[in-house]
């Protein structure tokens, strides 16, 4: 098991943080990298020839290269965006496929943009696809149930399809190599992988970039400009109009360094051990708890309800004991409603969680059950 809780200042509070699927906590290394950037390196990039500007350029280029290597891509294929949601909107509006195949587990961010694009949507169960599928937009890992999508199988079954992967819950928790997976687009958010908010990444396979038009227009994405015409810079600048969130990019680079130092195989093993342990402990509560999602091969997400108790009530009572869990529909309303419940409770793990965190959660669930059922009697 990893032992890194000491690196996370917010965890010195008297809390058990089990909401990393919503946002991860930040280690000192990331916090200090952002602070140091503003203290020592702050200058806009691609504009100044003075030393401070060049230093800032180098930090951004270094972060881009680190992030590219982290997912097995080339630096040219890394486009900085605000987050996964912006990346999906970018591709949905610019690619405008006529037909899009999705799963029923999609986060709203990988559903609504495709609804609004005017495409005809097709939904699959159990990831059954065929050779005629042309465009797939699919989650890498369900933020609701922790279901892991078989991306390699999807590529094998759909050799002609363009594949867009919502990697918000995939990249922080699993080793990823985009070229080995054979995917064409990958989007993920920095704040879910120890990095700052307001920065995300969109991988676009190099061969696709040439015919893809920019989504935003303005400074730093142009090659030539006249009063009536403009041409675009080479990628990635072609897709990065305006001033980027520079400190946040540096912070994301530091987050990648931190995860690389741990090793993503170790990150995955840590979460597998926690998840297996949590599932075993939850099963001991089978008379008072309903679990949702797969029983094996899942990410570090446990979704449940205390029987006869609304999810919001469960979360509120657990908060009294310093336990931070998410309740609601988790931006996956169509999937939640398929289970015939209005809401669910979600406990999600990351590298700083321990078995003692799970033990504490498990110990308080009977308290929730007893309190609410006693109130009803």
QUIZIHU-V6542 format. One line per field, one symbol per residue. psi: psi as a letter, one per 40 degrees, with the letter a starting at -180 (. if undefined). burial: # if it has 9 or more other C-alpha atoms within 8 Angstrom, else .. A space follows every 10 residues. Layout:
psi=???
burial=???
This chain:
psi=iigeddehdd eeigihhffe ddiiihiddd ddddddddde ehiiifdiei dddddddddd dddddddddd efiiddehhh idaddddddd dddddfidhh hiieeiiddf dddddeeeih hhhiiefhii eehdhhhiid hhedeehhhg dddddddgde ihhhhheded deeihhhddd dfidihhihd eefeiiiehi hhhhhddddd ehiidiiaie eidihaeeii iiiiieddeg iahigddddd dddddddddd ddhddddddd dddddddddd dddefdeeih iiiieigiif hhhiihhehi dddddddddd eehhiiiaef ffddddddef idiihhhhia deiidddddd dddedddddd ddddde.
burial=.......##. #...###### #.##.##### #.##.###.. ##.##..... .######.## .######### #####.#### ########## ####.#..## ########## #.###.#.#. #..#..#.#. ..######## #########. ...##.##.. ########## #.######.. #.######## ######.### #####..##. .........# ###.#....# .##.###### ###..##### ########## ...#.###.# #####.###. ##.....### #.##...### ######..## ##.##.###. .######### .##.###... ..######## ###.#.##.. ##.###.##. .##....
